[in-house]
């Protein structure tokens, strides 16, 4: 999985350390919602069963494969 330097530093934060790489890959492969920002970044969401079905929000760069951000989205709505 390709990641940005920003993501590599961000994932060390206490509120992000529980996010597993396999969960991020799951979201990339199985999004329940996908949007593209005006800057070309791709936003994906999927529920993670092992984390109480909370929705993990993953943001990819314009290339559609490099992970830039990931977090559990408390306000997610389908």
N, C-alpha and C positions, 0 to 999 in steps of 0.2 A: 504494500500500500504506500503510495507516494504521499508525502505530507509537506506542508510549508514549515519554515523555521518558526513562524508565529504559532502554528499549531503545536509543534514540538515543545515549545515553552509553555503554552496554555494548558496542555494536558497534565502538567505537573501540579496545577493548582488544586488545593484541597477539595473544591467542589467538582473537580473533573477527574480525579485519580481513579474513581470507580468505573469509568467508561472503558470497556474492553475493546481492543482492536477488532475482534470478531463481531461485536455488536455494530461497529461502524460499517464493516463490510456487509453485514446483513442489511442495514439500511440502504446502502448503495445498491444492493442487488434486489431489494424488495420494498421499495418505498410505497407508502399508502397515499402520499401526496408529493408532488414535484412541481416546483416553480423555478423560473429563471429570472434573476434580477436584471435590471437595466444595464449593469456592468458585465453581464454574461455569467456571473456566478450561479451555480445550480444549488437550490435548496431542496433537501429531501427529509422526509419524516417517516418513521415506522415505530410501532410499539415494540418494546423489549419485554418479553414475557418474564424473563429472569429478574427484571427490575420492576415488578408490579404492573406490567403493561404500560408504563410511562413511555411517552413518545420521545425518541432520540431524534434530535434535529442535527443534520449533517450539512455543512456547506462545502461545496467543491469549487475549485477555480474554474475558469472558463473552459479548460481542457476536459472537464467532466470526470476527471479521475484523481486529481490532487486534493487531498483533504486540507481545508483551511480552518475549519471550526467544527466542534461537536459539543452538544449540551442537551440535557433533558429539558424539554420545552413545557413548562407548567401551563402555559396558555394556549396550547395547540387545539385547534378546532378543524375538523374535516370540512 
